[in-house]
């Protein structure tokens, strides 16, 4: 699995994807895994972890507007 993910990220970077900021959808295992990969391969200058949409809808649906605003704030801060 690691080889597939490393290859996939590498291919996207070769296509010209910006590596200044990476958004990680997931603040638990996803974030930990991506940060460990990044420590080894130095894909990205900065990783911003955001709560996974499934987590929000399953466990925090009453607060979903908070998370929507959080996403928008982060995306706007980088010019998306």
Long-range contacts (C-beta under 8 A, 24 or more apart in sequence): 2-37, 5-37, 6-37, 6-41, 9-37, 9-41, 9-43, 10-43, 13-43, 19-43, 19-44, 19-45, 20-44, 20-45, 20-46, 20-78, 21-45, 21-46, 21-47, 21-48, 21-78, 22-46, 22-47, 22-48, 23-47, 23-48, 23-49, 23-50, 23-74, 24-48, 24-49, 24-50, 25-50, 25-51, 25-52, 25-53, 26-51, 26-52, 26-55, 27-51, 27-52, 48-74, 50-74
